[in-house]
Amino acid sequence: MSGPFLTDRTTASTSAPDGEAVLRVRDASLGFGDRTLWRGLDLAVRPGEFVAVLGPNGSGKTSFLRAVLGQQRLDSGVIELQDRPVRRGDRRIGYIPQQKLIGPGTPMRARDLVGLGVDGHRFGIPVRRRADRERVERLIDAVGARRYANDPVGSLSGGEQQRLRVAQALADDPVLLLCDEPLLSLDLQHQRGVSELIDARRREHGNAVVFVTHDVNPVLDLVDRVLYLAGGRFRAGTPEEVLRSDVLTELYGTPVEVFDVGGRIVVAGIPDAQTHHHHEHRHDHDGAGQERDA
């Protein structure tokens, strides 16, 4: 890959090139004890932009999402959504969690799970109004779940359940969609289906997408920019700028090789054995290798 090397604070690659930013991170730092996850992080994400967040276990990817959600206080700096500081429970942000299979025997129907995204935040006994019911039906159709809308959630496959979580996240027409390893443990067909749902939404409605993943390959064609976190540092830029041997070698402080193998990105040479496996960009269908971030 070609392109200039990016320093920790390269404004040209970390700011939104066009229009007003939906999400803006200014000089943000976060750590736990004597360990720094990231320092001096600047990032601006414009409407309709797809940003992939990459990095090894413990690099702070999930903590970054928690900070954007207002659930994690920064050590310094600020995070703004549409020019206002982020706050917990802001329904302008849609959140798609890691795929966690709901077991057999769960009586909730698929449509009820989607309905929680529409009215699950309200107090009291849920009484679904006509407008809410219509909204649920539109969301079910939007994610292609009509065929199993009345089935018990526990009887559905992981990919089908994840489609319902996408519907939940879209319930309030968010301006920003945060995705925390949403393809984890899904087979290739369901990875493609869920990725296409997220991409179609941002293209049709212009919401920004911040997509945490351990494997960029399933979404590489969709990604506008990459934010790579490692060793308390970061790089941001296009995939061609960041996913390079010289850039990651500088970031990790040790020789790292990036290969294009049949159109797939493979990163080799990261020191820790567990982290090295994590960055081979292979799919773990049994759930092994799931990130346990700080």
N, C-alpha and C positions, 0 to 999 in steps of 0.2 A: 504494500500500500504506500501511497505517497502523500506528501503534505508536510507543512511545517511542524516542528516540535512545539508542544504547548506547555507553557509554564503553569504554575499553580493559579495564577491570577490573570489569565488571558481574556481580557474583556471582549475581544472581537468574537470569540467562540462561545462565551458563556452568556452573552446577552441576546435577547430576542432581536433578530435582524429586521423584522418588520412589525409595525403596529405596537399597540400597548400590551405589555406583558400581563398574562393571567396570573402567573405565579412568579414572584421575585424573591430571591434569597440574597441577602446582603451581608457579607463579611461574617458568615455564620460559623461558629465553632461548637463542638460537642465532644465531651469525653466522660469517662467513668474512672474515678480514682486517678491514678497516674497515667492512664492510657488515653491518648487522643484518638478519637474516631476520624474527625476531620477538622481542619482549621482554615479560617479565611475563605470559606466557600461562597462564591458568587455564582448565581445562576438566574436566568430569566427565561421563562417559557411562554411563548406566544400562543394565541388561539389556534387550534388545529394542529399543533406541533406534537410529535411523538418522540419522547425522550426516554431512552433505556438507561436504567441505573444498574451498573455492573460492579463486581468486586468479590473478593473472597469471603468466606465465613468470618463474621465478626468485624467486618469493615465498616458497618454502620448503615447498611442499606435500609433495613427495616426501621432503624432509629430515625433515619431521614424521613421516611413516610410518617412516622409517629410525630415528628416535629411539625411537619406540614399539617397534620390533622389536629395540632394543638394539644397533643397528649404528652409531648416531651419538651421540657423547657431547655432552651439553648443555654450554653455557657456564655455566649456573646453573639451579637448580631441580631438580625430580624428576618422573619419570613412574612411576606405579604401576599394576600389573595386579592386581586383587583385593587391594589393600592391600600389595603387595610390589613392590619396585623391578623394573622390566622388565629382562630379560636376553636376550642373543642365543640363538636356538634354542628359545625357549619354545613348546612345542607346544600351549599353550592359545590361541595366536594362529594363525588361518588367514590366508593371504596370497594374494590374487589379483593377479598382475602385469598390466601393460599387455599388450594383445593383440599378440603378435609371431608372425607366421605361420611355421609350420614348413614348410620347403620340400618339394617332391615328391622322392621317392626315399628319404625317411627310413623305415627298415624297421620302426621301433617301432609296435606296434599301439595302438589307442586304449586298450584295457584295461591295457596295460603302462604307459602314461603315468599313468593313474589309480593304478596300483599303486605308483608311485614315492611317492605321497603317503602310502601305508600303510606301506611298509617301506624307502623310499629312504634314510632316515636311519640305517639299521643298517650296521654294519661287516661286511666279509666278502662272500663270494659269496651273492647273494640266493637263499634257499630259501623260497618262499612257503608258509606253513602254511595248513591248511584254513581256520582262522578268518580269516586274511588274505584268502584267495581269496573267501570269502563276503562279507567287508567290501567288497572291490572290486566285487563284483556288486551289492551294495546301493547303492553310490555311483553306479555306472553307471545304475541305474534311477532314482535320485533326481534326476539331471540330465537324464534323457530321452535317454540315449546308447545304449540297447540296440541300436538298428538298425544302428549302425556300430561296435559295440564291438570287432569283430575286424578292422576296416579299418586299413590303414596310416595313421598320423597325418598324413603328408604329403599324403594324398589328400583330406583333409577341408577344409571351408570354415573361414574364420576364426571364425565363430560356433560351429561344432561344436567346434573346438579350444578355444575359450574355455569352453565347457560342461565340457570335461574338466579345465580348470584350476580351475574352481569345485569339481568333485569332489575334486581333489587338496587344495584348501584346507580341505575339510570332513572330511578323513580322520580327524582326531583329535577330532571334536566340539568345535571351539574355542568359547571363551566370547566371543571377539572376532574379528571378520572385518575385515581391512584390505584395501581394494580400491584399487589404484593405476591409475586411468584404465582400468577393465576393459572399457569400451564403445568405446574408441578404434578407429576405422576399421571398425567393424561397421555393417552396414546397419540400417535401422529395425526390421526384423523380428527380427534377432538381438539388437539392443539391448534390445528389449522382452523377449525370451526370457531373456537373461542377468539382466536386472534383476529379473524375476519370480522366478527361481531364488533370488537372494540375498534378496529380500523374503520369500518363502515360508519360507526357512530361519529367518530371524530371528523371524518370527511363530510358527512351530511349535516352535522350540527356545529362543527367548529370548536368542540371542546378540546382542551389540551389533555394529553395523556402522559403520565409519568409511570413507567413500567419497570418494576424491579424484577430481575430474572438472573438465574445462574447460567442460562444458556441463551445467547442472543440469536442463535441461528433460526429458530422458528419465526422470529419477527424481524430479522435483519432487513428484509426488503421494505418494511414499514417504517423503520427508524430514521428520524431526521438527525438526531444528535444523541451522543452517548455521554453519560456522566460516569466516570470510572473512579471508584473509591478503593484505596489500598494504603495500608501503613500510615494512616493519619494524613494522607495527602490525597489529591484528586487531579483528574484531567477531564476536560470537557471539550467536545467538538464533534464533527461528523464521524461516522464509523471509520472512514478512510483516514482521518487524522489521528484518531485515538488508538484503534486496534492495530497497532504496529509494534514490531519488535523493539525499535529504539525507544518509543514512548513508554511502553510497559517496563522495559529494562530500567529506564530512569526512574519510573514510579516506584518499582519494587526495590531498586538498589542492588539488583542481581540480574544476571543474564536471563532473559525471557524471550522465547521465540514464538512468533505468531505465524501460523501456516494457513493457507487456503487449500483445503483438501476437498476437491469435488464441489466447490461452492460453499463449503462449511468452514467456519473459523474455528481453529484449534489452537489453544494457548498452552505451551509446554515450558517447563523449567521453573515454575513457581516453587519456592523452597519447601514449604510444609507439605507432607505427603497427602494429607486430607485435602488441603487447599488445591494441590495439584490435580487431584482427581476431580474436584469440584469444577475446575476450569477446563477439563477436557471437552466440555460442551456435549457430553453424551446425555441421553435421557434416562432418568431413574424411574421406571414405571412402578417399582415397589415402594417408592417413597423414601428410599435410603438416600442420604446426601441432602436432605432437606435442611435449609439454612437455619441455624439457631443463632441469630444475630444479637448483638448487644442492644 
